[in-house]
Amino acid sequence: MKVLLVGGGGREHAIAEAIARSKKDPQLYAAMSKKNPGIARLCKDYLLVKETDPELVGFAVRNGIELAVMGPEAPLAAGIPDLLWDAGIPVVGPRKLAAQIEFDKAWTRNFMKKYSIAGLPQFKVFRKGESGTDEYIKELGDVVIKPAGLTGGKGVRVMGDHFDLEGAATYAKEVLKNDDLVVEERLVGEEFTVQAFVDGKTLAFAPAVQDHKRAYDGDKGPNTGGMGSYNDSKDILPFMEESDYNGAKKIMSDTVQAIKKETGVPYQGILYGQFMATGSGILVIEFNARFGDPEAMNVLPLLNSDFLEICLGIVNRTLDSVNVKFKKKATVCKYAVPEGYPDNPVRDSAVEVGDTGDALLFYSSVYEKDNKIYTTGSRALAVLGMADTIKKAEEKAGAGLSGLKGRLYSRHDIGTEALIRKRIRHMEELRGNS
């Protein structure tokens, strides 16, 4: 079976590995903007092209591709799945109308309100050039400012972390010069992510994962695309209750049904729900129309089922007949990023990959030249420890990091007992059962 993977980051390396494990004897092709050495080694052929470039459709047709899998969000927003479907190639990744759930935050909040989808925070949408944000920011008092469009996980700013009341008003005005924006109440709690395979009506859910956006240990420093993540050996995380996970699943199922009603297009691909567990239940931070990066690296290696069978279930809308199973294991993923990331990262710096022990290694934003690996300025390499407990998985991930050499740094507290205990205590206080 000939499969095209679109994208060239760590998430896509995890997808490529999952494709390669299939019993369907796949021939893998890739379209990526830079040569990811991990993906390239698994490919029969690849095209170096911007992932939003329609040229990749011609590449797919010429190579007789039978299935395409979308990695990042940009090609979804550019309508690449629509072009591939039109060329007769089925796609794991929603069409543009359905993918709005990620690339237009203003659309998403209004859509959730229209269909009474649970977990909606207080919010107001402001259109480009509009005024009135000052009054609403004062009214809410504690806010998050979200540009409506895609910002690579770095455009959302939070009061208390990034600015005070005055700073929030200034940032809102800046954003409104170029984009619509959403002003919403700041949520207090613990974030978690649930990812699901979706065929338009059936959803198959992965275990919950917690990502760590802050650059430095102790949740300090600027926001990043994600410094690492972990999951437990069951569906929920240590600070969660079963009702949090079940509530998230219900919200995601309702969202998929409502997308079909609103757009007329079935949602086929991956749906990523990011939630905040609060003292009074769960609320929706955002939806993404693809796997998370790094969260894909936690759940894809846990798949007991054949990834391509699941993909065929998605595109043929027969996911209910596929038995989607995950190993009952914990994983801890840690990113090694260039020094100075995210604000002033070292670029074009050589990286050496030595012995990473039992950890799985994923290549992310690096490139290969003359048999050497170099950084690009974004997250470079990820290691993943898998074990029966989070503690053991964290130890494996830590040992894996020690095998990477270069001008790199990592967060060392992800998955540690101290940080997890802090999360548990935080939720106990909020739920009033400490």
VEXDREN-2710 file (C-alpha; in Angstrom, 1 decimal):
% VEXDREN-2710
k/r/px/py/pz
1/MET/0.0/0.0/0.0
2/LYS/1.4/3.4/-1.0
3/VAL/1.0/6.0/1.7
4/LEU/1.9/9.8/1.6
5/LEU/2.8/11.5/4.9
6/VAL/2.6/15.3/4.9
7/GLY/4.9/17.0/7.4
8/GLY/8.4/16.7/8.7
9/GLY/8.5/17.2/12.5
10/GLY/8.6/15.0/15.6
11/ARG/4.9/14.3/15.4
12/GLU/5.3/13.1/11.8
13/HIS/8.3/10.9/12.6
14/ALA/6.0/9.2/15.2
15/ILE/3.3/8.8/12.5
16/ALA/5.9/7.5/10.0
17/GLU/7.1/4.8/12.6
18/ALA/3.4/3.8/13.2
19/ILE/2.9/3.5/9.4
20/ALA/6.1/1.4/9.0
21/ARG/4.9/-1.0/11.7
22/SER/1.8/-1.9/9.7
23/LYS/1.2/-5.4/8.5
24/LYS/-0.1/-3.9/5.2
25/ASP/3.4/-3.8/3.8
26/PRO/3.3/0.0/3.2
27/GLN/5.5/2.0/0.9
28/LEU/6.0/5.3/2.5
29/TYR/6.3/8.6/0.7
30/ALA/6.7/12.0/2.4
31/ALA/6.2/15.7/1.6
32/MET/8.2/17.9/4.0
33/SER/9.8/21.3/4.0
34/LYS/13.2/20.0/5.3
35/LYS/14.7/16.5/5.2
36/ASN/13.8/14.9/8.5
37/PRO/16.4/12.1/8.8
38/GLY/14.1/9.8/10.8
39/ILE/11.3/10.1/8.3
40/ALA/13.6/10.0/5.2
41/ARG/15.1/6.6/6.4
42/LEU/11.6/5.1/6.3
43/CYS/10.6/6.4/2.9
44/LYS/10.7/5.0/-0.6
45/ASP/10.8/8.6/-1.9
46/TYR/10.2/12.1/-0.5
47/LEU/9.6/15.6/-1.8
48/LEU/11.1/18.7/-0.2
49/VAL/8.3/21.2/-0.5
50/LYS/6.4/23.6/1.6
51/GLU/3.6/21.6/3.2
52/THR/0.9/24.0/1.9
53/ASP/2.2/23.7/-1.7
54/PRO/-0.4/22.1/-4.1
55/GLU/2.7/20.6/-5.8
56/LEU/2.6/17.8/-3.3
57/VAL/-0.8/16.6/-4.9
58/GLY/1.0/16.1/-8.2
59/PHE/3.7/14.1/-6.4
60/ALA/1.0/11.9/-4.8
61/VAL/-0.7/11.3/-8.2
62/ARG/2.5/10.5/-10.0
63/ASN/3.5/8.0/-7.3
64/GLY/0.1/6.2/-7.3
65/ILE/-0.6/7.1/-3.6
66/GLU/-3.6/5.3/-2.1
67/LEU/-3.8/7.1/1.2
68/ALA/-2.5/10.4/2.6
69/VAL/-2.0/11.2/6.2
70/MET/-1.8/14.9/7.3
71/GLY/0.7/15.8/10.1
72/PRO/0.6/19.6/10.9
73/GLU/-2.2/22.1/10.8
74/ALA/-1.0/24.4/8.0
75/PRO/-1.9/22.1/5.1
76/LEU/-5.4/21.6/6.7
77/ALA/-5.9/25.4/6.8
78/ALA/-4.7/25.5/3.2
79/GLY/-7.2/22.9/2.0
80/ILE/-4.6/20.3/0.9
81/PRO/-7.0/17.4/2.0
82/ASP/-9.7/18.8/-0.3
83/LEU/-7.3/18.9/-3.3
84/LEU/-6.1/15.3/-2.5
85/TRP/-9.7/14.0/-2.2
86/ASP/-10.5/15.8/-5.5
87/ALA/-7.6/13.9/-7.1
88/GLY/-9.1/10.6/-5.9
89/ILE/-6.7/10.1/-2.9
90/PRO/-8.4/9.5/0.5
91/VAL/-7.0/11.6/3.4
92/VAL/-6.7/11.2/7.1
93/GLY/-7.1/14.8/8.0
94/PRO/-10.3/16.9/7.9
95/ARG/-11.3/19.0/4.9
96/LYS/-10.9/22.7/5.2
97/LEU/-14.5/23.5/6.3
98/ALA/-14.2/20.9/9.2
99/ALA/-10.7/21.9/10.1
100/GLN/-11.9/25.4/11.0
101/ILE/-12.3/24.0/14.5
102/GLU/-8.5/24.6/14.8
103/PHE/-7.5/27.4/12.5
104/ASP/-10.3/29.9/13.4
105/LYS/-10.7/30.3/17.2
106/ALA/-13.4/32.9/16.8
107/TRP/-15.4/30.5/14.6
108/THR/-15.0/27.7/17.1
109/ARG/-16.2/29.6/20.1
110/ASN/-19.3/30.9/18.2
111/PHE/-19.9/27.3/16.9
112/MET/-19.7/25.9/20.4
113/LYS/-22.2/28.5/21.7
114/LYS/-24.6/27.8/18.7
115/TYR/-24.7/24.1/19.4
116/SER/-24.6/24.3/23.2
117/ILE/-21.5/22.2/23.4
118/ALA/-20.4/21.8/27.1
119/GLY/-17.2/23.3/28.5
120/LEU/-17.5/26.7/27.0
121/PRO/-15.8/29.5/29.0
122/GLN/-17.0/33.1/29.0
123/PHE/-15.8/34.8/25.8
124/LYS/-16.4/37.5/23.3
125/VAL/-15.2/37.7/19.7
126/PHE/-13.8/40.9/18.3
127/ARG/-13.3/41.4/14.5
128/LYS/-10.2/42.9/12.9
129/GLY/-10.1/46.7/13.5
130/GLU/-13.0/46.6/16.0
131/SER/-12.8/48.4/19.3
132/GLY/-14.4/47.7/22.7
133/THR/-11.8/45.2/24.0
134/ASP/-10.8/47.4/26.9
135/GLU/-14.3/47.4/28.4
136/TYR/-14.7/43.6/28.1
137/ILE/-11.2/42.9/29.5
138/LYS/-12.1/45.1/32.5
139/GLU/-15.5/43.3/32.9
140/LEU/-13.9/39.8/33.0
141/GLY/-10.9/41.0/35.0
142/ASP/-8.8/38.0/34.4
143/VAL/-8.4/37.1/30.8
144/VAL/-6.7/35.1/28.0
145/ILE/-6.2/36.9/24.6
146/LYS/-6.3/34.5/21.6
147/PRO/-5.6/35.6/18.0
148/ALA/-8.2/33.8/15.9
149/GLY/-5.7/32.4/13.4
150/LEU/-2.9/29.9/13.6
151/THR/0.1/31.0/15.7
152/GLY/2.1/27.8/16.2
153/GLY/1.1/27.5/19.8
154/LYS/2.8/30.8/20.7
155/GLY/0.2/33.6/20.1
156/VAL/-2.1/33.0/23.0
157/ARG/-1.3/35.3/26.0
158/VAL/-2.5/34.8/29.6
159/MET/-3.0/37.5/32.2
160/GLY/-0.6/37.0/35.2
161/ASP/1.9/35.2/33.0
162/HIS/2.4/37.6/30.1
163/PHE/0.8/40.9/31.2
164/ASP/-1.4/42.8/33.6
165/LEU/-4.8/44.4/32.8
166/GLU/-3.2/47.3/30.9
167/GLY/-0.9/44.9/29.0
168/ALA/-3.8/42.7/28.0
169/ALA/-5.6/45.8/26.5
170/THR/-2.4/46.7/24.6
171/TYR/-1.8/43.2/23.2
172/ALA/-5.5/42.9/22.1
173/LYS/-5.2/46.1/20.1
174/GLU/-2.0/44.8/18.5
175/VAL/-3.6/41.6/17.4
176/LEU/-6.7/43.4/16.1
177/LYS/-4.5/45.3/13.6
178/ASN/-4.0/42.0/11.6
179/ASP/-6.5/39.4/12.9
180/ASP/-9.8/38.7/14.7
181/LEU/-9.4/37.8/18.3
182/VAL/-11.1/36.1/21.2
183/VAL/-11.1/37.5/24.7
184/GLU/-12.0/34.9/27.3
185/GLU/-11.9/34.2/31.0
186/ARG/-8.7/32.8/32.3
187/LEU/-9.2/29.2/33.4
188/VAL/-7.6/28.0/36.6
189/GLY/-6.8/24.3/36.9
190/GLU/-4.7/21.6/35.2
191/GLU/-4.6/21.1/31.5
192/PHE/-4.9/17.7/29.8
193/THR/-5.3/16.6/26.2
194/VAL/-7.5/13.8/24.7
195/GLN/-6.8/12.7/21.1
196/ALA/-9.2/10.6/19.0
197/PHE/-9.4/8.9/15.6
198/VAL/-12.6/10.1/13.9
199/ASP/-14.4/8.8/10.8
200/GLY/-17.2/11.4/10.9
201/LYS/-19.4/9.5/13.4
202/THR/-17.3/7.1/15.4
203/LEU/-14.5/8.3/17.7
204/ALA/-11.8/6.0/19.1
205/PHE/-10.0/7.7/22.0
206/ALA/-6.4/7.6/23.1
207/PRO/-5.3/7.9/26.8
208/ALA/-5.1/11.4/28.2
209/VAL/-1.8/13.2/28.0
210/GLN/-0.4/16.3/29.7
211/ASP/1.8/18.7/27.7
212/HIS/4.2/21.2/29.2
213/LYS/4.3/24.5/27.3
214/ARG/6.7/26.5/29.5
215/ALA/10.3/26.5/28.4
216/TYR/11.9/25.9/31.8
217/ASP/11.7/23.6/34.8
218/GLY/9.0/24.5/37.4
219/ASP/6.6/25.8/34.6
220/LYS/8.7/29.0/34.2
221/GLY/9.7/31.0/31.1
222/PRO/8.0/31.7/27.8
223/ASN/5.4/29.5/26.1
224/THR/6.7/27.1/23.5
225/GLY/5.3/24.6/21.1
226/GLY/5.6/22.0/23.9
227/MET/8.7/20.9/25.9
228/GLY/7.4/17.4/26.6
229/SER/4.5/15.3/27.8
230/TYR/3.4/12.2/29.7
231/ASN/0.6/9.7/30.1
232/ASP/-0.2/7.1/32.7
233/SER/-0.7/3.4/32.3
234/LYS/-4.5/3.9/32.3
235/ASP/-6.7/6.4/30.4
236/ILE/-6.5/9.1/33.0
237/LEU/-3.7/11.1/34.5
238/PRO/-2.9/11.0/38.3
239/PHE/-4.6/14.4/39.0
240/MET/-7.7/13.5/36.9
241/GLU/-11.0/11.9/37.9
242/GLU/-12.8/9.4/35.6
243/SER/-15.5/12.0/35.0
244/ASP/-13.0/14.4/33.5
245/TYR/-12.1/11.9/30.8
246/ASN/-15.7/10.8/30.2
247/GLY/-16.7/14.5/30.0
248/ALA/-14.0/15.2/27.4
249/LYS/-15.1/12.3/25.3
250/LYS/-18.7/13.5/25.3
251/ILE/-17.7/17.0/24.4
252/MET/-15.6/15.7/21.5
253/SER/-18.4/13.4/20.2
254/ASP/-20.9/16.2/20.3
255/THR/-18.4/18.5/18.5
256/VAL/-18.0/15.9/15.6
257/GLN/-21.8/15.6/15.2
258/ALA/-22.2/19.4/15.3
259/ILE/-19.4/20.0/12.7
260/LYS/-21.3/17.8/10.2
261/LYS/-24.5/19.8/10.9
262/GLU/-22.8/23.1/10.6
263/THR/-20.6/22.5/7.5
264/GLY/-22.2/19.5/5.8
265/VAL/-18.8/17.9/5.8
266/PRO/-18.0/14.8/7.9
267/TYR/-15.0/15.2/10.2
268/GLN/-12.4/12.6/9.1
269/GLY/-9.0/12.5/10.8
270/ILE/-7.7/13.2/14.2
271/LEU/-9.5/15.4/16.8
272/TYR/-7.4/16.8/19.6
273/GLY/-9.3/18.3/22.6
274/GLN/-7.4/20.4/25.1
275/PHE/-9.2/20.7/28.4
276/MET/-8.8/22.4/31.7
277/ALA/-9.8/20.4/34.8
278/THR/-11.1/23.0/37.2
279/GLY/-12.8/22.9/40.7
280/SER/-16.2/22.9/39.0
281/GLY/-15.6/20.5/36.1
282/ILE/-13.8/20.6/32.7
283/LEU/-13.7/23.4/30.2
284/VAL/-12.5/23.5/26.6
285/ILE/-9.2/25.4/26.0
286/GLU/-9.1/24.6/22.3
287/PHE/-9.5/22.0/19.6
288/ASN/-6.8/21.0/17.1
289/ALA/-7.6/19.2/13.9
290/ARG/-4.5/16.8/14.1
291/PHE/-2.3/15.0/16.6
292/GLY/-0.5/17.1/19.1
293/ASP/3.3/17.6/19.0
294/PRO/4.6/16.1/21.4
295/GLU/1.4/14.2/22.4
296/ALA/1.4/12.0/19.3
297/MET/4.7/10.6/20.5
298/ASN/3.1/9.4/23.7
299/VAL/0.1/7.6/22.2
300/LEU/1.3/6.3/18.8
301/PRO/4.0/4.0/20.2
302/LEU/1.3/2.6/22.6
303/LEU/-1.0/1.4/19.7
304/ASN/-1.6/-2.3/19.7
305/SER/-3.8/-2.0/16.6
306/ASP/-2.5/-1.6/13.0
307/PHE/-2.3/2.1/12.4
308/LEU/-3.1/1.8/8.7
309/GLU/-6.2/-0.3/9.5
310/ILE/-7.4/2.6/11.7
311/CYS/-6.6/5.0/8.8
312/LEU/-8.7/3.0/6.4
313/GLY/-11.5/2.9/8.9
314/ILE/-11.3/6.7/9.0
315/VAL/-11.4/7.3/5.3
316/ASN/-14.0/4.5/4.6
317/ARG/-16.1/5.7/7.5
318/THR/-16.0/2.1/9.1
319/LEU/-14.0/2.9/12.2
320/ASP/-16.7/1.2/14.3
321/SER/-15.5/-2.1/12.9
322/VAL/-11.8/-1.5/13.8
323/ASN/-10.7/-2.7/17.3
324/VAL/-8.5/0.3/18.4
325/LYS/-6.4/-0.8/21.4
326/PHE/-3.6/0.9/23.3
327/LYS/-0.9/-0.8/25.6
328/LYS/-1.5/-0.1/29.3
329/LYS/1.8/1.6/29.7
330/ALA/3.0/5.0/30.9
331/THR/5.2/7.2/28.7
332/VAL/7.3/10.3/29.2
333/CYS/8.4/12.4/26.3
334/LYS/11.1/15.1/26.6
335/TYR/12.3/17.5/23.9
336/ALA/15.8/18.6/23.4
337/VAL/15.7/22.2/22.0
338/PRO/18.4/24.6/20.8
339/GLU/20.0/26.9/23.4
340/GLY/18.0/30.1/23.5
341/TYR/14.7/28.5/22.4
342/PRO/12.1/29.9/21.9
343/ASP/13.0/33.6/21.8
344/ASN/16.6/33.5/20.4
345/PRO/17.5/29.9/19.4
346/VAL/20.8/28.8/18.1
347/ARG/20.5/27.7/14.5
348/ASP/22.5/25.5/12.2
349/SER/24.3/24.0/15.2
350/ALA/25.5/20.4/14.9
351/VAL/23.9/17.7/17.1
352/GLU/25.3/14.3/17.8
353/VAL/23.0/11.4/18.6
354/GLY/24.8/8.8/20.8
355/ASP/23.4/6.0/22.9
356/THR/19.8/6.8/24.0
357/GLY/19.4/3.5/25.8
358/ASP/15.8/2.1/25.9
359/ALA/14.3/5.5/24.9
360/LEU/12.7/5.9/21.5
361/LEU/14.2/8.8/19.5
362/PHE/12.2/11.1/17.3
363/TYR/13.8/13.7/15.0
364/SER/11.9/17.0/14.9
365/SER/13.0/20.4/13.5
366/VAL/16.5/19.3/12.3
367/TYR/18.0/18.8/8.9
368/GLU/20.7/16.5/7.6
369/LYS/23.6/17.7/5.5
370/ASP/26.8/15.7/4.7
371/ASN/25.7/13.0/7.1
372/LYS/25.5/15.5/10.0
373/ILE/22.4/16.6/11.9
374/TYR/21.8/20.4/12.4
375/THR/19.3/22.4/14.4
376/THR/16.8/24.8/12.7
377/GLY/15.9/27.0/15.6
378/SER/12.8/25.1/16.7
379/ARG/12.5/21.9/18.8
380/ALA/15.2/19.5/17.7
381/LEU/14.9/16.0/19.0
382/ALA/12.5/14.1/21.4
383/VAL/13.1/11.1/23.5
384/LEU/10.4/8.8/24.8
385/GLY/10.6/6.5/27.8
386/MET/7.9/3.7/28.0
387/ALA/7.3/1.6/31.1
388/ASP/4.7/0.2/33.6
389/THR/4.9/3.4/35.7
390/ILE/5.5/7.1/35.0
391/LYS/8.5/7.0/37.3
392/LYS/10.2/4.3/35.3
393/ALA/9.3/5.9/32.0
394/GLU/10.7/9.2/33.2
395/GLU/14.0/7.5/34.1
396/LYS/14.2/6.0/30.6
397/ALA/13.6/9.4/29.0
398/GLY/16.2/11.1/31.2
399/ALA/18.8/8.4/30.2
400/GLY/17.8/9.0/26.6
401/LEU/18.5/12.7/26.8
402/SER/22.0/12.0/28.1
403/GLY/22.8/10.4/24.7
404/LEU/22.2/13.7/22.8
405/LYS/25.2/16.1/22.4
406/GLY/25.2/19.7/21.2
407/ARG/24.0/23.2/22.1
408/LEU/20.8/21.8/23.5
409/TYR/18.7/22.0/26.6
410/SER/15.7/20.2/28.0
411/ARG/13.2/20.4/30.8
412/HIS/14.2/17.7/33.3
413/ASP/11.1/17.9/35.5
414/ILE/8.5/16.5/33.1
415/GLY/7.1/13.2/34.5
416/THR/9.0/13.5/37.8
417/GLU/7.2/12.6/41.0
418/ALA/7.7/16.1/42.5
419/LEU/5.9/17.8/39.5
420/ILE/3.1/15.2/39.4
421/ARG/2.5/15.5/43.2
422/LYS/2.3/19.3/42.7
423/ARG/-0.4/18.8/40.0
424/ILE/-2.4/16.4/42.3
425/ARG/-2.2/18.8/45.2
426/HIS/-3.3/21.7/43.0
427/MET/-6.5/19.8/41.8
428/GLU/-7.3/18.6/45.4
429/GLU/-7.2/22.3/46.5
430/LEU/-9.4/23.4/43.6
431/ARG/-11.9/20.5/44.2
432/GLY/-11.9/21.3/47.9
433/ASN/-11.0/17.8/49.0
434/SER/-7.4/18.3/50.1
END
